[in-house]
Every structure is written in structure tokens, then in C-alpha cells.
Amino acid sequence: MIIVPVKEGENIERALKKFKRKAEKTGIIKEVRSRKQFNKPSVVKRIKMQHAIYVNKLHQEEE
């Protein structure tokens, strides 16, 4: 759990900015997005394979 100390009279936007920064540093946002939808391991493997093929084609076109 992230705790953001807020000083008395501090602007709410500033406190939100602190919270967002802390959440980004700890990697909570990335974790939440990855857990939002479950992907089967076979699907993840297929996507990685397609990406590798795409990158390989780009490198071959470059040469």
C-alpha cells in the first residue's frame, strides 16, 4: 500500500502527482495492467514469436 504524506494546506493536485510518481516507481501500474486480462501462455509465446519475426524482417531489409 502506498502512503503519501500530505502537508496541511497542500494542493490536492500536488498530492496526486506525488502518488502517481510513487506508484510508477514501485511498478504497481504496470502490474495492474498486466493482471487486467489473462493471456494464455501459448498466446504470449505466439505474440513474442510474431514480434521476433517482424524485427528480423526489419533487420534483413536494412542490410
Summary of the structure (lengths in Angstrom):
residues: 63
radius of gyration: 20.1
end to end distance: 49.8
largest distance: 61.2
contacts: 102
relative contact order: 0.08
helix: 73%
strand: 0%
